[in-house]
Amino acid sequence: MVFIVLGLTLAAFIWGRFRYDLVALAALLGSVMLGLVPAESAFTGFGHPAVITVAAVLVLSRGFERSGVVDIIANQVLKVGENLLLQLLVLVGTVVLLSGVMNNVGALALLLPVAMRLAREHNTSPSLLLMPLAFGSLLGGLTTMIGTPPNIIISSYRRNVTDEAFSMFSFSPVGIAVALVGLAFIVLVGWRLTPKRSGQASTDEMFDTANYLVELKVGEESKAKGLTLQQLRDELDETIPVLAVVRDDNRRAGYNFHGALEEGDILLLEAGPDELQMLEDKVGLSAIAELEEDPEAEDAEGDKDPVNKKESAQDRQPVDTEGLQLIEAVVRNDSMMINRSVRQLRLNHQFGLHLVAVARDGGRLKQRLRDIRFKNGDVLLLQGSENEMSDSLASLGCLPLASRELHLGQPRKLAMSIAIFALAIVAMLFDLLPAAVAMSSAALISLLIGVLPLREGYQAIDGPVIVLLAAMIPVGEALETSGGADLIANALLGFGSDWPVVVTMIGLFLLSMLLSNVVNNAAAALLMAPIAVSLANGFDVSLDPFLMVVAVSASCAFLTPIGHQSNTLVLGPGGYRFGDYWKLGLPLSLVVLVVAIPMILLVWPL
């Protein structure tokens, strides 16, 4: 029954139809109903030290951002010259360092706009910088206990088994060696394996690695009114692909539209910011704001009046651009926009933003803008008030890709933020406080003294990740208590009985790494830890090297964009496709394997 539950859970993770926290919660409740997890223990995961530590680290990471620590670093990074190798070394090296002391997704999110600005200023394709930057954030997480959730999980699991957890820097000897070799590989060789997408970053057009789906309206004064599509192209002296023309809510494919354009017609086409400005200036075609109807009314059982629906489509007004700015932003994994449409979000009324365009995976979107349900990694072209744009994007869970204006934090808060974090590290190093208590205390003090506003502290906690961890911890324990972990370990022991122990360790490494590329890395660590302990017991050797194998391999999800949030975050901005990741990810995974196994055996002998 345990294997059936886990099989269905892994299948659901890979399918991706439902968010991973919902899948994990379903697995937990299913395990309770099947008697695999005692009902009274079902929700003990929410109080587990690993979960508390992850939440506290997320809060401290946001505090670093607010205090100005990262802005100071980013300001120095932007001084790098035109040499691409030097840009890569500084960017990837910086994210490696930051990821060791803060959440790796947070470190990437802070440096992503810096990388985009470097690409624009030096006319470089962003695709050459962003994938190395994402992979660097994963490597940096290996260096300390708080760098990545798998390390926190493995440390807590060791406490459960041996009554002694791994310390803050127990992971450092192996993690630093892997990170340094991985950094050298990426900077010297690996970046050449990343795709160079067409178009280069510039000041006006932030990047041209993806095709935007844009809607423009023919207004009363539009010069385009009365022109055919061919005459429109002649007028523009540009070949801009018109995908469709919508009139009275009836859509006709662009290649099949031969009449003249009329007032109120809506053109669906592919364009970037430069083309949008040209269409406005030359022929008076304006971006439109989607009419934000009540989502409940939208989802009613077909009882809408078609006449009213037609009128609402015709009554749309061009966006007033006075006092507004265009900005590009990427949808984060924890965004409230995921699986919701413009009208459901009430993007204009609630947040003061107009959706102008959407790009996804470098491919063409066929739907109307109002019908698109957003996914993580989507790149949006938004229009809104310059004063309110930052707050609106933060509330929605979007990361701006515009030129990053650096605002240094207050020196007093900067010093206090560093001092609080240093005290927490000292308390952990000398075993004065457990990691969960030390980190939680540091987070609390940061909130009390105003380093981070309380509202932002709660926003910093990644709810889906917390639910995933809390739900999967009892399920992982069920794998152990049911004998499932021993069964898998015995099969591996039988297979490798004629081989040295190191061969089985390599097999465990590859299995865990493969799993982390299709499910969340925290889930991979939770599932593989009991198997690692059973293997160590079967060989009658130390647990530590096997646990370290899981810690390193579960954090090395380099093969797919879905294996880690960092990979997904650069998917849209870099214009990557699903199959691009393994080209750099596979050789980097092999480099990590070749370095990690000998280092683990050296630092943590059998």
C-alpha positions as CSV (number, residue, x, y, z in Angstrom):
1,M,0.0,0.0,0.0
2,V,2.9,2.3,0.7
3,F,4.4,1.7,-2.7
4,I,1.0,2.3,-4.3
5,V,0.6,5.6,-2.5
6,L,4.1,6.7,-3.3
7,G,3.8,5.6,-7.0
8,L,0.6,7.6,-7.4
9,T,2.2,10.6,-5.6
10,L,5.3,10.5,-7.9
11,A,3.1,10.2,-11.0
12,A,1.1,13.2,-9.9
13,F,4.3,15.2,-9.2
14,I,5.5,14.4,-12.7
15,W,2.1,15.0,-14.4
16,G,2.1,18.5,-12.9
17,R,-1.7,19.0,-13.3
18,F,-2.0,19.8,-9.5
19,R,0.3,21.8,-7.4
20,Y,2.9,19.8,-5.5
21,D,1.6,20.9,-2.1
22,L,-1.9,19.6,-2.9
23,V,-0.4,16.3,-4.1
24,A,1.6,15.9,-0.9
25,L,-1.5,16.7,1.2
26,A,-3.5,14.2,-0.7
27,A,-0.8,11.6,-0.2
28,L,-0.8,12.3,3.6
29,L,-4.5,12.0,4.0
30,G,-4.6,8.9,1.8
31,S,-2.0,7.3,4.0
32,V,-4.0,8.2,7.1
33,M,-7.2,6.6,5.6
34,L,-5.2,3.5,4.7
35,G,-3.8,3.2,8.2
36,L,-0.2,3.8,7.0
37,V,0.1,6.9,9.1
38,P,-1.6,7.1,12.6
39,A,-4.3,9.8,12.6
40,E,-2.9,11.4,15.7
41,S,0.5,11.8,13.9
42,A,-0.9,13.1,10.6
43,F,0.0,16.7,11.2
44,T,3.1,16.4,13.3
45,G,5.1,17.5,10.3
46,F,3.9,21.1,10.7
47,G,5.9,21.2,13.9
48,H,8.9,19.3,12.6
49,P,12.3,21.1,13.2
50,A,13.1,20.9,9.5
51,V,9.9,22.8,8.6
52,I,10.4,25.4,11.2
53,T,14.0,26.0,10.1
54,V,13.0,26.3,6.4
55,A,10.3,28.9,7.3
56,A,12.8,30.9,9.5
57,V,15.5,30.9,6.8
58,L,12.9,32.3,4.3
59,V,12.1,35.1,6.6
60,L,15.8,35.9,7.3
61,S,16.5,35.8,3.5
62,R,13.8,38.5,2.9
63,G,15.4,40.5,5.8
64,F,18.7,40.4,4.0
65,E,17.1,41.8,0.9
66,R,15.4,44.6,2.8
67,S,18.4,45.6,4.8
68,G,20.5,46.2,1.7
69,V,23.1,43.4,1.9
70,V,22.3,42.1,-1.5
71,D,22.0,45.6,-3.1
72,I,25.5,46.4,-2.1
73,I,26.7,43.2,-3.7
74,A,24.6,43.7,-6.8
75,N,26.0,47.2,-7.1
76,Q,29.5,45.8,-7.3
77,V,28.5,43.1,-9.8
78,L,27.2,45.7,-12.2
79,K,30.7,47.2,-12.5
80,V,31.9,44.1,-14.4
81,G,33.1,44.9,-17.9
82,E,32.2,43.4,-21.3
83,N,34.2,40.2,-20.9
84,L,31.6,37.4,-20.9
85,L,33.7,35.0,-18.9
86,L,34.2,37.6,-16.2
87,Q,30.5,38.4,-16.1
88,L,29.7,34.7,-15.6
89,L,32.4,34.3,-12.9
90,V,31.1,37.3,-10.9
91,L,27.4,36.5,-11.4
92,V,27.6,32.8,-10.7
93,G,30.2,33.2,-8.0
94,T,28.0,35.8,-6.2
95,V,24.9,33.6,-6.3
96,V,27.0,30.6,-5.0
97,L,28.1,32.7,-2.0
98,L,24.6,34.1,-1.3
99,S,22.9,30.7,-1.6
100,G,25.0,29.4,1.2
101,V,23.6,31.8,3.7
102,M,20.0,32.4,2.3
103,N,17.4,30.6,0.4
104,N,18.8,29.7,-3.0
105,V,15.6,30.7,-4.9
106,G,15.7,34.1,-3.1
107,A,19.4,34.6,-4.0
108,L,18.6,33.9,-7.7
109,A,15.5,36.1,-7.7
110,L,17.7,39.0,-6.4
111,L,20.4,38.6,-9.0
112,L,18.2,37.8,-12.0
113,P,17.4,41.5,-12.7
114,V,21.1,42.3,-12.3
115,A,21.9,39.6,-14.9
116,M,19.2,41.0,-17.2
117,R,20.7,44.5,-16.8
118,L,24.2,43.2,-17.6
119,A,22.9,41.5,-20.7
120,R,21.2,44.7,-21.9
121,E,24.1,47.0,-21.2
122,H,26.6,44.8,-23.0
123,N,24.3,43.6,-25.8
124,T,24.5,39.9,-24.7
125,S,21.9,37.2,-25.1
126,P,20.4,36.6,-21.6
127,S,20.2,32.9,-22.3
128,L,24.0,32.7,-21.9
129,L,23.8,34.1,-18.4
130,L,20.5,32.9,-16.8
131,M,20.9,29.1,-16.9
132,P,24.4,29.2,-15.4
133,L,23.0,31.6,-12.8
134,A,20.2,29.2,-11.8
135,F,22.6,26.2,-11.6
136,G,25.0,28.3,-9.5
137,S,22.2,28.9,-7.0
138,L,21.8,25.2,-6.6
139,L,25.5,24.6,-6.2
140,G,25.7,27.3,-3.5
141,G,23.0,25.7,-1.5
142,L,25.2,22.7,-0.9
143,T,27.7,24.6,1.2
144,T,25.8,25.0,4.5
145,M,22.9,23.4,6.3
146,I,20.6,26.3,5.7
147,G,21.5,26.7,2.0
148,T,18.8,24.3,0.8
149,P,15.9,22.3,2.3
150,P,17.4,18.9,1.6
151,N,20.4,19.7,3.9
152,I,18.0,20.8,6.6
153,I,15.9,17.6,6.2
154,I,19.0,15.3,6.2
155,S,20.3,17.1,9.3
156,S,17.0,16.6,11.2
157,Y,16.7,13.0,10.0
158,R,20.2,12.2,11.4
159,R,19.0,13.6,14.8
160,N,16.0,11.2,14.7
161,V,18.3,8.2,14.0
162,T,21.4,9.0,16.0
163,D,20.2,11.7,18.5
164,E,22.7,14.1,16.9
165,A,22.1,16.4,13.9
166,F,24.5,17.6,11.3
167,S,25.9,21.0,12.3
168,M,25.7,24.2,10.3
169,F,29.0,23.6,8.5
170,S,29.0,19.8,8.4
171,F,28.1,20.0,4.7
172,S,30.8,22.6,3.9
173,P,33.8,20.4,3.0
174,V,31.9,18.4,0.4
175,G,29.6,21.3,-0.6
176,I,32.4,23.8,-1.1
177,A,34.5,21.4,-3.2
178,V,31.5,20.6,-5.4
179,A,30.5,24.2,-5.7
180,L,34.0,25.4,-6.7
181,V,34.5,22.7,-9.3
182,G,31.0,23.2,-10.6
183,L,31.6,27.0,-10.8
184,A,34.8,26.4,-12.7
185,F,33.1,24.0,-15.2
186,I,30.2,26.4,-15.8
187,V,32.4,29.5,-16.4
188,L,35.1,27.8,-18.5
189,V,33.1,25.2,-20.5
190,G,29.5,24.8,-19.5
191,W,28.1,28.2,-20.7
192,R,29.0,27.2,-24.3
193,L,26.4,24.4,-24.0
194,T,23.6,26.8,-23.3
195,P,21.5,27.8,-26.3
196,K,22.0,31.4,-27.7
197,R,18.5,32.5,-28.5
198,S,17.9,34.9,-31.4
199,G,17.9,38.6,-30.5
200,Q,20.0,40.4,-28.0
201,A,19.2,42.5,-25.0
202,S,19.1,46.2,-25.5
203,T,18.0,49.2,-23.5
204,D,14.6,49.6,-25.2
205,E,13.8,46.0,-25.8
206,M,14.7,44.2,-22.6
207,F,15.1,40.9,-24.4
208,D,13.9,39.2,-27.5
209,T,14.1,35.6,-26.6
210,A,10.3,34.9,-26.6
211,N,7.3,35.7,-28.8
212,Y,4.7,38.0,-27.1
213,L,1.0,37.5,-27.8
214,V,-0.4,41.0,-28.0
215,E,-3.9,42.5,-28.5
216,L,-4.3,45.8,-30.2
217,K,-7.5,47.7,-31.0
218,V,-8.5,49.8,-34.0
219,G,-9.8,53.1,-32.5
220,E,-12.0,55.8,-34.0
221,E,-9.0,57.9,-35.0
222,S,-6.7,54.9,-36.0
223,K,-5.0,55.3,-39.3
224,A,-5.4,51.5,-39.6
225,K,-9.2,51.9,-40.0
226,G,-10.2,51.0,-43.5
227,L,-6.9,49.3,-44.4
228,T,-6.6,45.6,-45.3
229,L,-3.9,43.6,-43.5
230,Q,-1.6,43.8,-46.6
231,Q,-2.1,47.6,-46.8
232,L,-1.3,47.7,-43.0
233,R,2.0,45.9,-43.6
234,D,2.8,48.2,-46.5
235,E,2.1,51.2,-44.3
236,L,4.3,49.9,-41.5
237,D,7.0,48.6,-43.9
238,E,7.4,45.7,-41.5
239,T,6.3,42.1,-41.5
240,I,4.5,41.7,-38.2
241,P,2.5,38.4,-38.1
242,V,-1.2,39.1,-37.4
243,L,-2.5,35.8,-36.0
244,A,-6.2,36.7,-36.0
245,V,-8.7,39.5,-36.2
246,V,-11.6,39.6,-33.7
247,R,-14.8,41.4,-34.7
248,D,-17.9,41.2,-32.6
249,D,-16.3,38.4,-30.6
250,N,-16.0,36.4,-33.8
251,R,-12.4,35.4,-34.5
252,R,-10.9,34.9,-38.0
253,A,-7.4,33.7,-38.7
254,G,-5.1,36.4,-40.0
255,Y,-4.3,34.6,-43.2
256,N,-8.0,34.2,-44.0
257,F,-9.0,37.9,-43.3
258,H,-9.2,39.8,-46.5
259,G,-11.6,42.7,-45.7
260,A,-10.9,46.2,-44.4
261,L,-10.3,46.8,-40.7
262,E,-13.2,48.6,-38.8
263,E,-13.4,50.6,-35.6
264,G,-13.5,48.2,-32.7
265,D,-11.6,45.4,-34.4
266,I,-9.0,43.6,-32.3
267,L,-5.8,42.3,-33.8
268,L,-3.9,39.4,-32.2
269,L,-0.3,39.5,-33.2
270,E,3.3,38.9,-32.1
271,A,5.3,41.9,-31.2
272,G,7.8,43.2,-28.7
273,P,8.0,46.6,-27.0
274,D,9.6,48.4,-30.0
275,E,6.9,47.0,-32.4
276,L,4.2,48.1,-29.9
277,Q,5.5,51.6,-30.0
278,M,5.7,51.6,-33.8
279,L,2.2,50.4,-34.2
280,E,0.9,53.1,-31.9
281,D,2.9,55.9,-33.6
282,K,2.4,54.9,-37.3
283,V,-1.1,53.5,-37.5
284,G,-2.7,54.3,-34.1
285,L,-3.2,50.8,-32.8
286,S,-3.4,50.8,-29.0
287,A,-2.9,48.1,-26.4
288,I,-6.2,47.3,-24.8
289,A,-7.1,46.5,-21.1
290,E,-9.1,43.4,-20.6
291,L,-12.6,44.0,-19.2
292,E,-12.5,42.5,-15.7
293,E,-15.8,40.7,-15.2
294,D,-16.9,38.9,-12.1
295,P,-15.2,35.5,-12.2
296,E,-18.3,33.9,-10.7
297,A,-20.4,35.3,-13.4
298,E,-17.8,34.2,-16.0
299,D,-18.0,30.6,-14.8
300,A,-21.8,30.5,-14.7
301,E,-23.5,27.7,-16.6
302,G,-23.7,29.5,-20.0
303,D,-26.3,32.0,-18.8
304,K,-24.6,35.1,-20.1
305,D,-26.5,37.3,-22.4
306,P,-24.7,37.1,-25.8
307,V,-25.8,40.6,-26.7
308,N,-24.3,42.0,-23.5
309,K,-21.2,40.0,-24.1
310,K,-20.8,41.5,-27.6
311,E,-21.4,45.0,-26.2
312,S,-18.8,44.6,-23.5
313,A,-16.2,43.6,-26.1
314,Q,-17.0,46.6,-28.2
315,D,-16.9,49.0,-25.2
316,R,-13.3,48.4,-24.3
317,Q,-11.2,51.5,-24.3
318,P,-7.6,51.9,-25.2
319,V,-5.3,52.1,-22.2
320,D,-4.5,55.7,-21.1
321,T,-0.7,55.6,-21.1
322,E,-0.2,58.9,-19.3
323,G,1.8,58.4,-16.1
324,L,2.2,54.7,-16.8
325,Q,5.2,52.5,-17.6
326,L,5.7,49.2,-19.3
327,I,7.6,46.6,-17.3
328,E,8.5,43.0,-17.9
329,A,8.1,40.5,-15.1
330,V,8.3,36.7,-14.6
331,V,5.7,34.7,-12.7
332,R,7.3,33.0,-9.7
333,N,6.5,29.5,-8.5
334,D,4.6,30.8,-5.5
335,S,2.6,33.4,-7.4
336,M,-1.1,33.8,-6.7
337,M,-1.5,34.2,-10.5
338,I,-0.8,30.6,-11.3
339,N,-3.8,28.8,-12.9
340,R,-5.8,32.0,-12.8
341,S,-6.9,34.4,-15.6
342,V,-6.8,38.2,-15.9
343,R,-10.5,38.5,-15.0
344,Q,-10.3,36.2,-12.1
345,L,-7.4,38.2,-10.7
346,R,-9.1,41.5,-11.4
347,L,-5.7,42.7,-12.5
348,N,-6.7,46.2,-13.3
349,H,-9.2,47.0,-10.5
350,Q,-7.3,45.2,-7.7
351,F,-3.7,45.9,-8.7
352,G,-3.8,48.8,-11.2
353,L,-2.1,46.8,-13.9
354,H,-2.9,46.2,-17.5
355,L,-1.8,43.0,-19.2
356,V,-0.3,43.9,-22.6
357,A,1.5,40.7,-23.6
358,V,2.4,37.2,-22.5
359,A,5.3,34.9,-23.5
360,R,5.7,31.3,-22.5
361,D,8.6,28.9,-23.2
362,G,9.7,31.0,-26.2
363,G,6.6,29.7,-28.1
364,R,3.4,31.2,-29.5
365,L,0.3,31.3,-27.4
366,K,-3.0,30.8,-29.3
367,Q,-5.5,32.0,-26.7
368,R,-6.9,35.5,-26.2
369,L,-5.2,37.3,-23.4
370,R,-8.3,37.2,-21.3
371,D,-8.5,33.4,-21.6
372,I,-4.9,32.7,-20.6
373,R,-4.3,31.0,-17.3
374,F,-0.9,31.9,-16.1
375,K,1.9,29.4,-15.3
376,N,5.1,29.7,-13.4
377,G,7.8,31.0,-15.6
378,D,5.5,33.0,-17.8
379,V,6.9,36.4,-18.9
380,L,4.4,39.2,-18.8
381,L,4.5,42.7,-20.3
382,L,2.5,44.8,-17.8
383,Q,1.5,48.5,-17.8
384,G,0.9,50.4,-14.6
385,S,1.7,53.3,-12.3
386,E,5.4,53.7,-11.7
387,N,4.7,54.5,-8.0
388,E,2.6,51.4,-7.4
389,M,4.3,48.9,-9.7
390,S,6.7,47.5,-7.2
391,D,4.1,46.8,-4.5
392,S,1.6,45.3,-7.0
393,L,4.3,42.9,-8.5
394,A,5.3,41.8,-4.9
395,S,1.7,41.1,-4.0
396,L,1.1,39.1,-7.2
397,G,4.3,37.1,-6.8
398,C,6.1,38.4,-9.9
399,L,9.7,39.2,-10.3
400,P,10.4,42.4,-12.3
401,L,12.9,42.1,-15.1
402,A,13.3,45.8,-15.7
403,S,16.4,47.8,-15.0
404,R,17.0,47.2,-11.3
405,E,17.3,50.5,-9.4
406,L,19.5,49.8,-6.4
407,H,18.3,51.3,-3.1
408,L,20.8,50.7,-0.3
409,G,19.3,49.8,3.1
410,Q,19.8,51.8,6.2
411,P,23.3,51.2,7.6
412,R,21.9,50.6,11.1
413,K,19.5,47.9,9.9
414,L,22.2,46.4,7.7
415,A,24.6,46.0,10.6
416,M,21.9,44.6,12.9
417,S,20.7,42.1,10.3
418,I,24.3,40.8,9.9
419,A,24.8,40.7,13.7
420,I,21.6,38.8,14.3
421,F,22.4,36.2,11.7
422,A,26.0,35.8,13.0
423,L,24.7,35.3,16.6
424,A,22.3,32.6,15.3
425,I,25.2,30.8,13.5
426,V,27.4,31.0,16.7
427,A,24.5,29.5,18.8
428,M,24.3,26.6,16.3
429,L,28.1,26.1,16.1
430,F,28.5,25.7,19.8
431,D,25.4,23.7,20.3
432,L,23.8,26.4,22.4
433,L,20.5,26.1,20.5
434,P,19.1,23.7,17.9
435,A,19.0,25.0,14.4
436,A,15.2,25.5,14.4
437,V,15.3,27.5,17.7
438,A,18.3,29.6,16.6
439,M,16.9,30.5,13.2
440,S,13.4,31.2,14.6
441,S,14.9,33.5,17.3
442,A,16.9,35.4,14.7
443,A,13.8,35.7,12.5
444,L,11.7,37.0,15.4
445,I,14.3,39.5,16.5
446,S,14.6,40.8,12.9
447,L,10.8,41.4,12.9
448,L,10.8,43.0,16.3
449,I,13.5,45.5,15.6
450,G,12.0,46.4,12.2
451,V,14.6,44.9,9.8
452,L,11.6,43.4,8.1
453,P,7.9,44.5,8.4
454,L,5.7,41.8,9.8
455,R,3.5,41.6,6.7
456,E,6.6,40.9,4.5
457,G,7.7,38.3,7.0
458,Y,4.6,36.3,6.5
459,Q,4.8,36.9,2.7
460,A,8.4,35.5,2.7
461,I,7.2,32.1,4.0
462,D,6.7,29.9,1.0
463,G,3.4,28.3,1.9
464,P,3.4,25.5,-0.8
465,V,6.9,24.4,0.3
466,I,6.0,24.4,4.0
467,V,2.9,22.3,3.3
468,L,4.9,19.9,1.0
469,L,7.5,19.3,3.7
470,A,4.9,18.9,6.5
471,A,2.8,16.5,4.5
472,M,5.6,14.4,3.1
473,I,7.5,13.9,6.5
474,P,4.9,11.4,7.8
475,V,4.6,9.8,4.4
476,G,8.4,9.3,4.4
477,E,8.2,7.9,7.9
478,A,5.5,5.4,6.7
479,L,8.0,4.2,4.0
480,E,10.4,3.4,6.8
481,T,7.9,1.9,9.4
482,S,6.2,-0.3,6.9
483,G,9.4,-1.9,5.9
484,G,9.3,-0.4,2.4
485,A,12.7,1.3,2.8
486,D,14.3,-2.0,3.9
487,L,12.8,-3.8,1.0
488,I,14.2,-1.3,-1.5
489,A,17.6,-1.3,0.3
490,N,17.7,-5.1,0.3
491,A,17.1,-5.2,-3.4
492,L,20.0,-2.7,-3.9
493,L,22.1,-4.7,-1.6
494,G,21.4,-7.9,-3.5
495,F,22.2,-6.2,-6.8
496,G,25.5,-4.8,-5.5
497,S,26.6,-7.6,-3.2
498,D,29.4,-8.5,-5.6
499,W,30.6,-4.9,-5.9
500,P,32.3,-2.5,-3.6
501,V,30.1,-0.3,-1.3
502,V,31.1,2.8,-3.4
503,V,29.2,1.3,-6.4
504,T,26.0,1.2,-4.4
505,M,26.6,4.7,-3.2
506,I,26.9,5.8,-6.9
507,G,23.6,4.0,-7.6
508,L,22.0,5.8,-4.7
509,F,23.4,9.1,-5.9
510,L,22.0,8.6,-9.4
511,L,18.6,7.4,-8.2
512,S,18.2,10.4,-5.8
513,M,19.4,12.9,-8.5
514,L,17.0,11.4,-11.1
515,L,14.1,11.7,-8.6
516,S,14.9,15.3,-7.7
517,N,14.6,16.2,-11.4
518,V,11.0,15.2,-11.6
519,V,9.7,16.0,-8.1
520,N,10.5,18.7,-5.6
521,N,14.1,18.3,-4.1
522,A,12.7,18.3,-0.6
523,A,10.4,15.4,-1.4
524,A,13.3,13.5,-3.0
525,A,15.4,13.9,0.2
526,L,12.5,12.8,2.4
527,L,11.9,9.7,0.4
528,M,15.5,8.7,-0.1
529,A,16.8,9.3,3.5
530,P,15.2,6.1,4.9
531,I,16.5,4.1,2.0
532,A,20.0,5.5,2.6
533,V,19.9,4.5,6.3
534,S,18.7,1.0,5.4
535,L,21.5,0.6,2.9
536,A,24.1,1.7,5.5
537,N,22.7,-0.7,8.0
538,G,22.8,-3.5,5.4
539,F,26.4,-2.9,4.7
540,D,27.1,-2.4,8.4
541,V,28.9,0.9,7.8
542,S,28.5,4.5,9.0
543,L,25.2,6.3,8.1
544,D,26.9,9.6,7.4
545,P,28.3,9.0,3.9
546,F,25.0,7.6,2.7
547,L,23.1,10.5,4.2
548,M,25.5,13.0,2.6
549,V,25.0,11.3,-0.8
550,V,21.3,12.0,-0.5
551,A,21.9,15.6,0.6
552,V,24.1,16.4,-2.4
553,S,22.2,14.5,-5.1
554,A,18.8,15.7,-4.0
555,S,19.9,19.3,-4.5
556,C,21.4,18.7,-8.0
557,A,18.3,19.0,-10.2
558,F,20.0,20.2,-13.4
559,L,18.2,18.2,-16.1
560,T,14.8,19.7,-16.3
561,P,13.1,23.1,-15.7
562,I,10.6,21.5,-13.3
563,G,13.2,19.9,-11.0
564,H,13.8,23.1,-9.0
565,Q,12.2,26.5,-8.7
566,S,15.4,28.2,-9.7
567,N,15.3,26.4,-13.1
568,T,11.7,27.4,-13.6
569,L,12.3,31.0,-12.7
570,V,14.7,31.5,-15.7
571,L,12.7,29.5,-18.2
572,G,10.7,32.4,-19.6
573,P,13.3,35.2,-19.3
574,G,16.0,33.1,-20.9
575,G,13.7,31.9,-23.7
576,Y,14.6,28.3,-22.9
577,R,12.8,25.2,-23.9
578,F,12.3,22.0,-21.9
579,G,15.0,20.2,-23.7
580,D,17.6,22.9,-23.3
581,Y,18.4,22.1,-19.6
582,W,20.0,18.7,-20.0
583,K,22.6,20.0,-22.5
584,L,24.4,21.8,-19.7
585,G,22.7,19.9,-16.8
586,L,23.9,16.4,-17.8
587,P,27.6,17.1,-17.9
588,L,27.3,19.3,-14.8
589,S,25.6,16.4,-13.0
590,L,28.4,14.0,-13.9
591,V,31.0,16.6,-12.7
592,V,29.2,16.8,-9.4
593,L,29.1,13.0,-9.1
594,V,32.8,12.6,-9.9
595,V,33.7,15.2,-7.3
596,A,31.1,14.5,-4.6
597,I,31.6,10.7,-4.1
598,P,35.4,10.8,-3.4
599,M,35.0,13.9,-1.2
600,I,32.2,12.3,0.8
601,L,34.4,9.2,1.4
602,L,37.3,11.4,2.4
603,V,35.4,13.5,4.9
604,W,32.9,10.9,6.0
605,P,34.7,7.5,5.9
606,L,32.7,4.3,5.9
